[in-house]
Amino acid sequence: MMIYKAPRRRLGQHFLFDDKVIRRIVDYASLSPRDIVLEVGAGLGSLTFKLAEEAGRVIAVEKDQRLYRRLKQKLSRVDNVELVYGDVFKVALPYFNKVVSNLPYSISKEFTLWLLRSKFERAVLLLQREYADKLAAPPGSEHYSWISAVSQLFAQVSLREVIPKSLFDPPPKVDSRIVILNPRFEKGILKDELENFSLKLFSYKNKRLLNALRIIHGRDRGGFLKAYFNSLEEEGFPLNIRVRQLTPDMVERLFRIWDDLRRGWRVGST
C-alpha cells in the first residue's frame, strides 16, 4: 500500500497507516481538552488528526518541506493544530504537557534525552523495537546501558505492544514498539553534570565500580578520589559491583555524593 510517493528514507520516514494502532497510541496518552500535545514528525497527518480530536491543542512539527506544505493544506480547517516547520531541536516551541509521536528512528536517542531535559506529564512514543527494549532493560541485563539508566531515573518506562514493520509505508527493516514515559516528578529533569558523569561511568559498564571511577578520575591529586571512596564506603556503597549492575537510583547517589564532596572540596581549597 503506497500512501505517499517517494518517502525520504534519509529522514527516517516510515508512515504508519493502521488506524487501529494509531487509535491505541492516542488512547495511551489519556488526552483531555486541557492537554497540549507535541507531535514530532507529523508526516501525512494520520496521527495528527486523531490527536486533534481528543486534545485541546496539538503542536505538530515537520521538517520535510514538501510534507509540511501538504499537511498545512489538509489542516486548513482544523483550528486546534499549530503546524511548525523545522527541526524540533532547533525551533522555538510553545508550551506542551504531553508528547505523542511516531519518531524517526534516527533521532530516537537524541529526542529521548531532549525529553528528559524537559518538563512533561506523559509521552507515548513509537520507537524501533530494539531501542524501546533497551530503554526498559533492567540493571545487569544484556541490553542495560547508559540510556536505560538515565531514562529509568527520570521516568517510569512502560513497554506496550510490538508493531509489525508491515504496517508502515515504506516498511522499515525492523519492527517498532509503543513506549510510555511517565516522569518521576520528584527527580526533576536531566541536567548536564549528571548526564556527563553517568555517561563517563557507563563508558566502562563492564568494569567494577572502583576501577571505573579510578579511570574516570585519573591521577588522584589532592586526595579527592580517596575521600570520595571513603564517603561511598560510609554510605555502604558496594564498590566491587560492576557498573552495568548499578540501578538508576544508585547512579544518582554516586553523582550526588561526588557532587557534594566536589563542592566542599572547592570551598575548602579557596
N, C-alpha and C positions, 0 to 999 in steps of 0.2 A: 504494500500500500504506500504510494508516494503522495505525500500531502503538501510538499513544497519542493520545487526543483532546486537541485544543487545546494544542499545544506553545506555549510562550511565546516569541514572536519577540524581544521586548524583552530577553530573557536570552540571545539567540543560540542557541536550542535547535533543532538540526538533528540528528536521531538517525540514526546510521549503522546500516544494517540488513543489510549484506552480510557474511556470515560469512567469506568468503574474504579480504576486505580486513582484517577485524578480526584474523584469524589472521596475516596478513602483518605487521600493526602489532606484534603481540605477538612474532613471530619476530625482528623487527628489534631488539627490546630485549635479546635474548640473555639471557633470565632463567634464574635458578637458585634453588634453595631458600634460598640465602644473601641474596637480594635483597629489599629492602623498597621497594615501588613506590608512588609518589604518582600518583593519577589525579585530575585536576581536571575537574569536570563529569561525574559518573558517570552521570547521566541514568537510563536504563532498565536499566543494568547489563550491557548486551551485551558491552562491553569488560571490565568488572569481573570477570565470571565467568571469562573466558578468562585474565585476569591471575592470578586466584586459583589456577588450575590449574598455573601454572608458577612463580610466585614464592613465597617463604616467607611474605610478608605483603603486604597491599595496604591502603593508606590512601586511601580513596575520598571525595572532597569533593563535596558537592552543596549549592547554596544555595537551590534551589527546594524549599520545604517539602513540597509535595504529592509531588514525586518522591522526596524523602528518605524520607517515610513509606512509600511504595510499595516502594522499594528495600530498606528496613530489613526489611520482611516477607519479601521474596524472598531476602534474605541470612541469614535467621534460622538456617539450618542450615549456613552456611559459616563456619567458625571462624577463618579466617585473613584476614578482611577487617574493617578498622575503618572504619565509616562515620561521616564527620564532617559535621555540618550547619553551613553558614555560608559566608562569603566567604573564599576561600583567602588573600587579602591581609590578613585581619583575625583569623583564628582561629590559635590556637597549634597547631602541627603537631609530631608526633613525628619522630624521625629517619627519613630515607629516603635511598636511594642512587641510585635511578633514577626517572625520570618518564615515564609513558606516558599520553597524553591526546588526546582529540578536543576541542580547545579551542573555546569560544565565540569567534567571530571578534572580538567587541567587546573582548575582553581580551588579544588576541594579543600586542600590543606591550608592554603592562604586564607580562604574565606572562613574556615573554622577558627583560625587564630584571630582574624579580624572580628569575628563574632564574640569570641571570648573576651576581647578587649572592650566590648560594647555592653550597654545595658539593654536587656530584652527580657520578655516574660516567657516566651516559648519559641522554639524553632523546629520546624518539620522540614527535613531535607531528604531529597532523593540523591543518593550517592553511589559511587562504584561499590559493589558488594565487598570487595577485599578491604577497601578503605573504611567502610562502615564497620566491618567486623573488628578492624584494628582499633577504632575509637572506643569500642566496648570491651576490648580484650582485658582479662583480669591480670593482676600482677603475677609475674612468674611464668606466664604462658608464652608460647612461641611468638605470638604477634603483639605482645605488650611492648610498647615503645614510649618515647617521649610524648608524642601527640596523644597517646592513650592516657598518660598520667595527667597532663595539663587539662585535657578535655574533661576527665572524670573529677578533677579537683574543683573545677568551676561549674560543672553541670552534671546532672544526672543523665546518663546516656542510655536510651532505651532503643533496642532494635525491634523493628517490625518486619513485615513480610518482604521476601525477596521478589523483585520484579524482573521477569524474564526479558532478555535482550530483544526478543521477537516483538515486544510491544512498543518498540521505538522505530522511528524512521529518520535516518538510516539506522539499522541495528548496530549498536556498539559491539565490541569484541567480547564483552563480559556482561554479566547480569548486574542489576542495581539492587539497592535495598533502601527502604524507608528508615530514617533515624529521627528520633525525637530528642531534643536537648531542652531540659528544664534547668534553669540556672539554680545554683546553690547560692542564694542571695547573701547568706552570711559570709561567703568568701569574697564578695566584691567582684572585681574584674581582673583579668590578667594584666600585670604590669611588667615593664621592661626588665627590671632587675631579677624578678623571679623567673621570667621567661629565659633570660640569658644564663642564670645559674643552673636551672634544671636542664637546659639544652646541653650545656657543657657536661653535666653529670651523666646524662644518657648517651653521650658520645662514647662512654666506657661502660655500657649497660651490662656486659658480661663479667666485669671485674668486681672484686669485692669493694664495698664502700670505702674502706680505709685506703685502699690503693688508688681508687678513682679520685678521691679527694686530694691525695698527695700529688697525683699527676696534674690535676687542675690547678692546684695552688702553686706548684713549683717549689723552688727553694724557700725554706721557712725562715725568712728574715724577720727578726724581732720576736720570734716565738709565737706568732699568731696561730699557726696551724696546731701547735701543741696545745695552746689554750683552747682552741676550738674542739679538739679531740677530747680534752678534759671535760668541757661543757657537755659534749654529747654523751660521754660515759656517765656523768652525773644525772643526765636525763634518762639513763637506762637505754640509750640507743644502741642497737646491735651493729657494731662496726664491721663485723665479718659477713654481714648479709651482702648478697650481690645486688647491684643497682637495679637490675630487672625485677627484683623481688620487692622493691620499695612500693608501698601503697601511695596513692596520690597525697593523702594527708601526711604521710611520713616525709615525702618530698618537701611539702610546705614547712614542716617542722624543721627539717635540715636547713632550709633557707632562713627561717625566722631566727634560729639560734645563731647562724652565721652573720646575719644582718645586724642583730642586736650587738653581737660581740664586735663586729667591724665598726659600728658607730661609736661604741665606747672606746675602742682602740684609737680611733681618730681623735676623740676628745682628749684622751689621756696623753697623746703624743704631741698635742699643741701646747 
